Amino acid sequence: MSDQEGKKEQKINIEVDENTAQGVYSNLAIINHSLSEFILDFITIMPGAPKAKVRSRIILTPEHAKRFQKALSENIQRFENAHGEIDSKEQPPIPINFGPTGEA
């Protein structure tokens, strides 16, 4: 019997509460790391605003960060296979210049 045959498939029931299901929009991510963890800060920068706040922080072990990178790469590839290549523009300088601010 192979290792694959000997293993039972484990199912995980994952629940998402209503607030989490809404998600958080982010147009900037900052990634830092130490020997034991990767820290991903997701930020929303608004046009004309002098500062921005971290909206969500995810902390991963190096092993999970590598699995996350692989899973994200695979999903981007599937997306591009279905919808065409994602247009990757040059990364804008920080702070991002959104152009003139509007007035009411």
Protein Blocks (a to p, Z undefined) as FASTA:
>chain_A
ZZklmpccddddddddfklmnopadfbdcddddfkbccdddddddehiabdcdfbdcddd
fklmmmmmmmmmmmmmmmmmmnopadddddddddddebjaddZZ
